[in-house]
């Protein structure tokens, strides 16, 4: 899967409109608010990757977080986020940023957030590892990294992954896919890529980078989300990792 293919989806006007609507009408999920307030202090320096049009960063700002930097690889998302921030009267910084090649010095953030399964929309495992290494690098010692993902163990999709296993074992998977767990599906907004990891393999991968896994917990266990949140996003798992 080419990075440009994924990026073109997130730069499309339809998708940017969808993310702007989420920033204005959905805001922080109950689960996000609960986790962020438990693990981050209001004065912590926090980097958000894959910020879209600012749904999470606007929510954190409204909770009183003062030291936020919101970034996304899709320039159209950042342009829209800046415009929305101006209309809201906020002074949040938004910047185009590649998560696999961060432009920051070592050990400058207390926290990093990669919300809404964003890290799993980086194509190729090798690139996701690059992103994890960069996140580890820019975190301070004992800093925390929070991200979400779907998991292949979700009972709702057992039959789907069993069929995918059969297809991959025969080498008949879509040629655009790189790793087992990849999905590239047509939606009303265009063709969207996401990787769905196996929890045990993902835990081993982040530990190889140097992270300590603090917790992996389903969103539905953390909070009973409003219907509009559940419509916006299926249940997912929150990962909290610590830089040792």
BELWO-V11264 format. One record per residue. N is the residue number from 0. RES is the residue in one small letter. NEAR is the number of other ideal C-beta (glycine too) atoms within 8 Angstrom. D_FIRST is the distance of its C-alpha to the first C-alpha in whole Angstrom. Layout:
n=(N | N)
res=(RES | RES)
near=(NEAR | NEAR)
d_first=(D_FIRST | D_FIRST)
//
This chain:
n=(0 | 1 | 2 | 3 | 4 | 5 | 6 | 7 | 8 | 9 | 10 | 11 | 12 | 13 | 14 | 15 | 16 | 17 | 18 | 19 | 20 | 21 | 22 | 23 | 24 | 25 | 26 | 27 | 28 | 29 | 30 | 31 | 32 | 33 | 34 | 35 | 36 | 37 | 38 | 39 | 40 | 41 | 42 | 43 | 44 | 45 | 46 | 47 | 48 | 49 | 50 | 51 | 52 | 53 | 54 | 55 | 56 | 57 | 58 | 59 | 60 | 61 | 62 | 63 | 64 | 65 | 66 | 67 | 68 | 69 | 70 | 71 | 72 | 73 | 74 | 75 | 76 | 77 | 78 | 79 | 80 | 81 | 82 | 83 | 84 | 85 | 86 | 87 | 88 | 89 | 90 | 91 | 92 | 93 | 94 | 95 | 96 | 97 | 98 | 99 | 100 | 101 | 102 | 103 | 104 | 105 | 106 | 107 | 108 | 109 | 110 | 111 | 112 | 113 | 114 | 115 | 116 | 117 | 118 | 119 | 120 | 121 | 122 | 123 | 124 | 125 | 126 | 127 | 128 | 129 | 130 | 131 | 132 | 133 | 134 | 135 | 136 | 137 | 138 | 139 | 140 | 141 | 142 | 143 | 144 | 145 | 146 | 147 | 148 | 149 | 150 | 151 | 152 | 153 | 154 | 155 | 156 | 157 | 158 | 159 | 160 | 161 | 162 | 163 | 164 | 165 | 166 | 167 | 168 | 169 | 170 | 171 | 172 | 173 | 174 | 175 | 176 | 177 | 178 | 179 | 180 | 181 | 182 | 183 | 184 | 185 | 186 | 187 | 188 | 189 | 190 | 191 | 192 | 193 | 194 | 195 | 196 | 197 | 198 | 199 | 200 | 201 | 202 | 203 | 204 | 205 | 206 | 207 | 208 | 209 | 210 | 211 | 212 | 213 | 214 | 215 | 216 | 217 | 218 | 219 | 220 | 221 | 222 | 223 | 224 | 225 | 226 | 227 | 228 | 229 | 230 | 231 | 232 | 233 | 234 | 235 | 236 | 237 | 238 | 239 | 240 | 241 | 242 | 243)
res=(x | x | x | x | x | x | x | x | x | x | x | x | x | x | x | x | x | x | x | x | x | x | x | x | x | x | x | x | x | x | x | x | x | x | x | x | x | x | x | x | x | x | x | x | x | x | x | x | x | x | x | x | x | x | x | x | x | x | x | x | x | x | x | x | x | x | x | x | x | x | x | x | x | x | x | x | x | x | x | x | x | x | x | x | x | x | x | x | x | x | x | x | x | x | x | x | x | x | x | x | x | x | x | x | x | x | x | x | x | x | x | x | x | x | x | x | x | x | x | x | x | x | x | x | x | x | x | x | x | x | x | x | x | x | x | x | x | x | x | x | x | x | x | x | x | x | x | x | x | x | x | x | x | x | x | x | x | x | x | x | x | x | x | x | x | x | x | x | x | x | x | x | x | x | x | x | x | x | x | x | x | x | x | x | x | x | x | x | x | x | x | x | x | x | x | x | x | x | x | x | x | x | x | x | x | x | x | x | x | x | x | x | x | x | x | x | x | x | x | x | x | x | x | x | x | x | x | x | x | x | x | x | x | x | x | x | x | x | x | x | x | x | x | x)
near=(12 | 6 | 9 | 6 | 12 | 13 | 10 | 8 | 13 | 14 | 11 | 11 | 6 | 8 | 12 | 15 | 8 | 9 | 13 | 11 | 9 | 12 | 15 | 8 | 7 | 11 | 9 | 11 | 11 | 12 | 11 | 11 | 11 | 10 | 12 | 14 | 8 | 5 | 9 | 11 | 5 | 8 | 5 | 10 | 9 | 15 | 12 | 16 | 15 | 14 | 17 | 12 | 13 | 14 | 16 | 14 | 14 | 15 | 12 | 13 | 11 | 7 | 11 | 6 | 12 | 6 | 8 | 12 | 10 | 14 | 15 | 15 | 10 | 11 | 7 | 11 | 15 | 14 | 8 | 12 | 17 | 9 | 8 | 14 | 13 | 8 | 6 | 7 | 4 | 8 | 4 | 11 | 7 | 13 | 8 | 8 | 10 | 6 | 15 | 8 | 7 | 10 | 4 | 7 | 5 | 5 | 10 | 8 | 13 | 11 | 15 | 15 | 13 | 15 | 14 | 9 | 13 | 11 | 14 | 12 | 13 | 14 | 13 | 9 | 9 | 6 | 11 | 12 | 10 | 10 | 14 | 13 | 9 | 12 | 14 | 12 | 9 | 14 | 15 | 9 | 7 | 7 | 13 | 15 | 17 | 16 | 13 | 12 | 13 | 11 | 11 | 11 | 6 | 9 | 5 | 4 | 9 | 8 | 6 | 7 | 10 | 8 | 8 | 10 | 9 | 8 | 9 | 10 | 6 | 6 | 5 | 5 | 9 | 5 | 4 | 6 | 10 | 7 | 8 | 7 | 9 | 13 | 9 | 10 | 6 | 4 | 7 | 2 | 9 | 9 | 9 | 10 | 13 | 10 | 14 | 13 | 11 | 9 | 11 | 6 | 8 | 11 | 10 | 8 | 11 | 12 | 10 | 6 | 10 | 7 | 13 | 8 | 11 | 7 | 7 | 9 | 8 | 9 | 14 | 8 | 5 | 11 | 9 | 4 | 11 | 6 | 6 | 8 | 11 | 10 | 5 | 7 | 9 | 5 | 8 | 12 | 12 | 15 | 14 | 13 | 13 | 11 | 14 | 7)
d_first=(0 | 4 | 7 | 9 | 7 | 8 | 11 | 12 | 13 | 15 | 17 | 18 | 22 | 21 | 19 | 21 | 24 | 23 | 23 | 26 | 28 | 27 | 28 | 31 | 32 | 30 | 31 | 30 | 30 | 33 | 31 | 30 | 33 | 35 | 32 | 32 | 36 | 37 | 35 | 35 | 38 | 38 | 39 | 36 | 33 | 30 | 27 | 24 | 20 | 18 | 22 | 21 | 24 | 26 | 27 | 27 | 29 | 31 | 32 | 33 | 35 | 37 | 38 | 39 | 36 | 37 | 35 | 31 | 29 | 26 | 22 | 19 | 16 | 17 | 20 | 21 | 21 | 23 | 26 | 26 | 27 | 29 | 31 | 31 | 33 | 35 | 36 | 37 | 39 | 37 | 36 | 33 | 31 | 27 | 25 | 21 | 20 | 17 | 17 | 16 | 19 | 21 | 24 | 27 | 30 | 30 | 31 | 32 | 31 | 32 | 29 | 26 | 24 | 21 | 21 | 20 | 17 | 16 | 15 | 13 | 10 | 9 | 6 | 7 | 11 | 12 | 11 | 13 | 16 | 16 | 16 | 19 | 21 | 21 | 22 | 25 | 26 | 27 | 29 | 32 | 34 | 34 | 31 | 29 | 26 | 25 | 22 | 21 | 19 | 19 | 20 | 20 | 24 | 24 | 27 | 26 | 22 | 24 | 24 | 20 | 19 | 22 | 21 | 17 | 19 | 21 | 18 | 16 | 19 | 20 | 16 | 16 | 13 | 10 | 9 | 5 | 6 | 6 | 10 | 12 | 13 | 9 | 10 | 9 | 12 | 15 | 17 | 20 | 18 | 15 | 12 | 11 | 8 | 10 | 11 | 15 | 16 | 19 | 22 | 24 | 21 | 20 | 23 | 23 | 20 | 22 | 25 | 24 | 23 | 27 | 27 | 29 | 28 | 31 | 30 | 27 | 29 | 28 | 28 | 31 | 33 | 33 | 34 | 35 | 33 | 34 | 33 | 31 | 29 | 28 | 27 | 25 | 23 | 23 | 25 | 23 | 24 | 25 | 25 | 27 | 27 | 30 | 30 | 32)
//
